[in-house]
Amino acid sequence: MKLIRFGKSGKEQPGIELKNGKRIDVSAFGEDYTEDFFATDGAKRLGEWLKSNEALCPEVNSAERLGAPLSRPSKLICIGLNYSDHAAESNMQLPVEPIIFFKSTTAVSGPNDDVVIPRNSTKTDWEVELAVVIGRKASYIEEKDAMNYVAGYMLHNDYSERAFQLERSGQWVKGKSCDTFAPVGPWLVTPDEITDINNLRLWLTVNGKTMQNGNSKNLIFKIPFLIAYLSEFMTLLPGDIITTGTPAGVGLGQKPMPVYLKAGDVVELGIDGLGQAKQTLVAWSR
């Protein structure tokens, strides 16, 4: 199942994208894609409801804006340097344990929304990432059980302001949490749609030029380990997002000089089975 949310920002409604590409409005189901939805096996319940009600659901115009595929996650947890080639291009050692940081949930935006270059930014960068959405409350779980806690997967662009992140007291969250810096979607894809989560191509282009071309098989710390590991330090709630790191090709790592985004640049990205997104960079203004 591919969960979508559509409509104006802040007023999104729940929907589904069908296998034929048609999008339907499932507002009549009576629930948005919230923590409670995931905690109560919402995707399964929605699937049962659709068996009798799909034909009655209005079609969503393909031109309608898509928002983030889930509503108000409690947290967005990021894993740093989780591809060896990205660690190398960043001139950083491979981590012995996962590097953990957060993005503010106010950074979450729709997959094709404009991305705002922050005020005083000089080094806004891109990072295509595979995001995991938690489906059940998880605390001190075992790695062998971890995939039972997954609600689905999403495409994520982990935008980063490198000067804020690396040059101002080393506080990564400052360079990661700016408004619009976490576009996700177009879909939240349930696990049954993905044959092998450890073999998905990730790619990203800037103004049509390929910058990133990786594969999830090269994750240093795999998804089951990450979920179990994080559950040792915090309770994971349904709807929480874990974004698993980026392969080589970010602006910071370009040779002979780093390349950063400017207003008017267009970033396109995708992951096998998780769809594509397109973002235009715009300058900050009041």
For each residue, the residues with C-beta under 8 A, 3 or more apart:
1: 16 43 46 47 189 190 192 193
2: 16 17 18 187 188 189 190 193 275
3: 14 15 16 33 43 69 70 152 187 188 189 190
4: 14 15 16 17 23 60 66 69 185 186 187 188
5: 12 13 14 15 32 33 66 67 68 69 70 71
6: 12 13 15 23 25 60 64 65 66 67
7: 11 12 13 64 65 67
8: 11 12 65
9: 12 65 67 109 110 113
10:
11: 7 8
12: 5 6 7 8 9 32 67 68 71
13: 5 6 7 25 27 32
14: 3 4 5 25 26 27 29 31 32 33
15: 3 4 5 6 23 24 25 26 27 60
16: 1 2 3 4 23 24 26 46 50 57
17: 2 4 21 22 23 186 187
18: 2 21 22 23 24
19:
20:
21: 17 18
22: 17 18 59
23: 4 6 15 16 17 18 59 60 62 64
24: 15 16 18 54 57 58 59 60
25: 6 13 14 15 28 57 58 59 60
26: 14 15 16 29 46 49 50 57
27: 13 14 15 30
28: 25 53 56 57
29: 14 26 46 49 53
30: 27
31: 14 34 36 37 42 46
32: 5 12 13 14 37 71
33: 3 5 14 37 38 42 69 70 71 188 239
34: 31 37 38 70 71 72 239
35: 38 39 72 73 74 237 238 239
36: 31 39 40 42 238
37: 31 32 33 34 40 42 238 239
38: 33 34 35 42 43 70 133 134 135 136 151 238 239
39: 35 36 42 135 136 137 237 238
40: 36 37 45
41: 44 45 135
42: 31 33 36 37 38 39 45 46
43: 1 3 38 46 47 135 151 152 190
44: 41 47 48
45: 40 41 42 48 49
46: 1 16 26 29 31 42 43 49 50
47: 1 43 44 50 51
48: 44 45 51
49: 26 29 45 46 52 53
50: 16 26 46 47 53 54 57
51: 47 48 54
52: 49
53: 28 29 49 50 56 57
54: 24 50 51 57
55:
56: 28 53
57: 16 24 25 26 28 50 53 54
58: 24 25
59: 22 23 24 25
60: 4 6 15 23 24 25 64
61: 64
62: 23
63:
64: 6 7 23 60 61
65: 6 7 8 9 110 112 113
66: 4 5 6 69 110 111 112 185 186
67: 5 6 7 9 12 109 110 185
68: 5 12 71 108 109 110 111 183 184 185
69: 3 4 5 33 66 154 184 185 186 187 188
70: 3 5 33 34 38 73 133 184 188 239 241
71: 5 12 32 33 34 68 239
72: 34 35 105 239
73: 35 70 76 105 108 133 239 240 241
74: 35 105 237 239 240
75: 102 105 234 237 240 241
76: 73 102 103 104 105 107 108 182 240 241 243
77: 100 101 102 230 234 240 241 242 243
78: 100 101 102 103 158 176 242 243 245
79: 82 98 99 100 221 226 242 243 244 245
80: 95 98 99 100 101 172 245
81: 86 87 90 92 94 95 99 220 245
82: 79 86 95 98 99 219 220 221 244 245 246
83: 86 87 214 218 219 220 245 246 247 248
84: 87 88 94 218 220
85: 88 89 214 218 247 248
86: 81 82 83 89 90 245 246 247 248 249 250 253
87: 81 83 84 90 92 93 94 95
88: 84 85 91 248
89: 85 86 248 249 250 252 253
90: 81 86 87 250 252 253
91: 88
92: 81 87
93: 87
94: 81 84 87 220
95: 80 81 82 87 98 99 220
96:
97: 229
98: 79 80 82 95 221 226 229 230
99: 79 80 81 82 95
100: 77 78 79 80 230 233
101: 77 78 80 172 173 176
102: 75 76 77 78 173 176 177
103: 76 78 107 158 173 176 177 181 182 243
104: 76 107 173 176 177
105: 72 73 74 75 76 108 182
106: 177 179
107: 76 103 104 159 176 177 178 179 180 181 182
108: 68 73 76 105 182 183 184
109: 9 67 68 113 115 179 180 182 183 184
110: 9 65 66 67 68 113 183 185
111: 66 68 155 183 184 185 186 275 277 278 279
112: 65 66 183 186 277 278 279
113: 9 65 109 110 180 183 279
114: 180 279 280 281 282
115: 109 124 157 159 180 181 183 261 267 279 280 281 282
116: 178 179 180 282 283 284
117: 121 124 261 262 263 281 282 283 284
118: 121 124 161 164 178 179 284
119: 284
120:
121: 117 118 124 161 163 164 178 284
122: 163 260
123: 161 162 163 251 252 258 260
124: 115 117 118 121 159 160 161 162 260 261 281
125: 159 160 161 162 250 251 252 260 261
126: 157 159 160 204 206 211 212 250 251 261 267 269
127: 157 158 159 160 212 246 250
128: 155 156 157 158 202 203 204 212 214 246 247 269 270 271
129: 155 156 157 158 202 243 244 245 246
130: 153 155 156 197 200 202 216 243 244 271 274
131: 153 154 155 156 184 241 242 243 244
132: 150 152 153 223 226 227 241 242 243 244
133: 38 70 73 150 151 152 153 154 188 239 240 241 242
134: 38 138 149 150 151 227 236 237 238 239 240 241 242
135: 38 39 41 43 149 150 151 152 238
136: 38 39 148 149 151 238
137: 39 235 236 237 238
138: 134 141 146 149 227 231 235 236
139: 231 235 236
140: 231 232
141: 138 145 146 149 227 228 231
142: 145 146 228
143: 146 224 225 227 228
144: 224
145: 141 142 148 149 228
146: 138 141 142 143 149 150 223 224 225 227 228
147: 150 191 223 224 227
148: 136 145
149: 134 135 136 138 141 145 146 227 236
150: 132 133 134 135 146 147 153 191 223 227
151: 38 43 133 134 135 136 188 190 191 238 239
152: 3 43 132 133 135 188 189 190 191
153: 130 131 132 133 150 188 189 191 194 197 273 274
154: 69 131 133 184 185 187 188 189 241 274
155: 111 128 129 130 131 184 185 186 269 270 271 274 275 276 277
156: 128 129 130 131 182 183 184 241 243
157: 115 126 127 128 129 182 183 204 267 269 277 279
158: 78 103 127 128 129 176 181 182 243 246
159: 107 115 124 125 126 127 176 178 180 181 182 183
160: 124 125 126 127 165 175 176 181 250
161: 118 121 123 124 125 164 165 174 175 176 178 181
162: 123 124 125 165 166 167 175 251 252 258 260
163: 121 122 123 166 167 168 175
164: 118 121 161 167 168 174 175 178
165: 160 161 162 168 171 172 174 175 176
166: 162 163 170 172 175
167: 162 163 164
168: 163 164 165 171 174 175
169:
170: 166
171: 165 168 174 175
172: 80 101 165 166 175 176
173: 101 102 103 104 176 177
174: 161 164 165 168 171 177
175: 160 161 162 163 164 165 166 168 171 172 178
176: 78 101 102 103 104 107 158 159 160 161 165 172 173 181
177: 102 103 104 106 107 173 174 181
178: 107 116 118 121 159 161 164 175 181
179: 106 107 109 116 118
180: 107 109 113 114 115 116 159 183
181: 103 107 115 158 159 160 161 176 177 178
182: 76 103 105 107 108 109 156 157 158 159
183: 68 108 109 110 111 112 113 115 156 157 159 180 277 279
184: 68 69 70 108 109 111 131 154 155 156 241
185: 4 66 67 68 69 110 111 154 155 188 275 277
186: 4 17 66 69 111 112 155 275 276 277
187: 2 3 4 17 69 154 274 275
188: 2 3 4 33 69 70 133 151 152 153 154 185
189: 1 2 3 152 153 154 193 194 273 274 275
190: 1 2 3 43 151 152 193
191: 147 150 151 152 153 194 197
192: 1
193: 1 2 189 190 273
194: 153 189 191 197 200 273
195: 273
196: 199 200
197: 130 153 191 194 200 216 223
198: 216 217 219 222 223
199: 196 215 216 217
200: 130 194 196 197 215 216 271 272 273 274
201: 213 214 215 271 272
202: 128 129 130 212 213 214 215 216 246 247 269 270 271
203: 128 210 212 213 214 269 270 271
204: 126 128 157 210 211 212 249 267 268 269
205: 208 209 210 211 267 268 269
206: 126 209 211 251 259 261 265 266 267
207: 265 266
208: 205 266 268
209: 205 206
210: 203 204 205 213
211: 126 204 205 206 249 250 251 254
212: 126 127 128 202 203 204 246 247 248 249 250 269
213: 201 202 203 210 247 249
214: 83 85 128 201 202 203 218 246 247 248 249
215: 199 200 201 202 218 247
216: 130 197 198 199 200 202 219 244 271
217: 198 199
218: 83 84 85 214 215 247
219: 82 83 198 216 222 223 244 245
220: 81 82 83 84 94 95 245
221: 79 82 98 225 226 229 244
222: 198 219 225 226
223: 132 146 147 150 197 198 219 226 227 242 244
224: 143 144 146 147 227 228
225: 143 146 221 222 228 229
226: 79 98 132 221 222 223 229 230 242 244
227: 132 134 138 141 143 146 147 149 150 223 224 230 231 236 242
228: 141 142 143 145 146 224 225 231 232
229: 97 98 221 225 226 232 233
230: 77 98 100 226 227 233 234 236 242
231: 138 139 140 141 227 228 234 235 236
232: 140 228 229
233: 100 229 230
234: 75 77 230 231
235: 137 138 139 231
236: 134 137 138 139 149 227 230 231 240 242
237: 35 39 74 75 134 137 240
238: 35 36 37 38 39 134 135 136 137 151
239: 33 34 35 37 38 70 71 72 73 74 133 134 151
240: 73 74 75 76 77 133 134 236 237
241: 70 73 75 76 77 131 132 133 134 154 156 184
242: 77 78 79 131 132 133 134 223 226 227 230 236
243: 76 77 78 79 103 129 130 131 132 156 158
244: 79 82 129 130 131 132 216 219 221 223 226
245: 78 79 80 81 82 83 86 129 219 220
246: 82 83 86 127 128 129 158 202 212 214 250
247: 83 85 86 128 202 212 213 214 215 218
248: 83 85 86 88 89 212 214 253
249: 86 89 204 211 212 213 214 253
250: 86 89 90 125 126 127 160 211 212 246 253 254
251: 123 125 126 162 206 211 254 258 259 260 261
252: 89 90 123 125 162 258
253: 86 89 90 248 249 250 258
254: 211 250 251 257 258 259
255:
256:
257: 254
258: 123 162 251 252 253 254
259: 206 251 254
260: 122 123 124 125 162 251
261: 115 117 124 125 126 206 251 265 267 281
262: 117 265 281
263: 117 281 282 283
264: 280 281
265: 206 207 261 262 280 281
266: 206 207 208 278 279 280 281
267: 115 126 157 204 205 206 261 278 279 280 281
268: 204 205 208 276 277 278 279
269: 126 128 155 157 202 203 204 205 212 276 277
270: 128 155 202 203 274 275 276 277
271: 128 130 155 200 201 202 203 216 274 275
272: 200 201
273: 153 189 193 194 195 200
274: 130 153 154 155 187 189 200 270 271
275: 2 111 155 185 186 187 189 270 271
276: 155 186 268 269 270
277: 111 112 155 157 183 185 186 268 269 270
278: 111 112 266 267 268
279: 111 112 113 114 115 157 183 266 267 268
280: 114 115 264 265 266 267
281: 114 115 117 124 261 262 263 264 265 266 267
282: 114 115 116 117 263
283: 116 117 263
284: 116 117 118 119 121
285:
286:
